[in-house]
Amino acid sequence: MKYLLDTHVVLWTAENSPLLPDRVKTIILDKDTEKYVSIVSAWEIAIKLGTHKLHLDGGLPEFFRACQIFCVNDKIF
């Protein structure tokens, strides 16, 4: 199954937020699901990192790699 993740869902995952339902967390952390974000979501997260409102060990690319999250392009859908 393919999932397009909203920015707040990615942020809640990164922060291990209790606002993220366990079912959703399980889907996001499952290595067998295809997870995508729009380029705008990646940009929004990068802004939060740049303003130090968010900290991700290894930065955004490493977080996306660890969770196997990919940016959407016109060839995916």
N, C-alpha and C positions, 0 to 999 in steps of 0.2 A: 504494500500500500504506500502511496505517496502522500506526504503531509506538507502543506505550506504553513509555516509557523509565523505568527504575528510577532512583532518586536517584543511586546510585553511578555509573551510566553518564553522567548529566548532569554530575556533578562531574569525572569523568575527562575528559570532553570539554572542560570549562572549563579544566582544568589541563593539557590536551594530554598526558595520561598515557600512558606506554608500555604500561600495562596494558590499554588499550583497543585491541582488534584493529583493524587497518587496514580490514577489511571493514565493521565497525560504524561506524568514524569516517566512512567514505565515505557510508554510509546516512544518518547524522545530519547531515552537512554538505550533502547533496543537497537542493537547494531544491524538488525535485519530490516528495519524500516527505512524508507527513503525520506529524508527530511530536507526541506528547502526554506530559504528566506529570500525575500526580494532584495534587490540591491539597495533599496531605500532603507530596509531594516538594518542591513550591514552598516550603512552610512550613519543611521541614528545611533547605533551601538558604538561606532567609532567616535562619534561626537561625545558620548558619555564617557568613554575612556579618556579622550583628550581633555575633558574638563575635570577629570578625576572624580566624577560622580559614580564611577564603576571601576572595579579592578578585576582583571582576569589574568591569572598566572599564565604567562606566555603570550598574552595579547589575544586579539580577536581571531587571527588565523589558527592559532593553536587550539583555542576553545572550539571553533568550528570543526577542526580536524578530529579532536577528541570525541565530539558528539556526532561526528559524521554528518554535519549540516552543510549543505551546498547552496550557493547563490543560484537563483533561477536565471535561466537565459531562454531565449526564444526557441531553443531546440528541445526543451524538456517536456513541454505540454503541448 
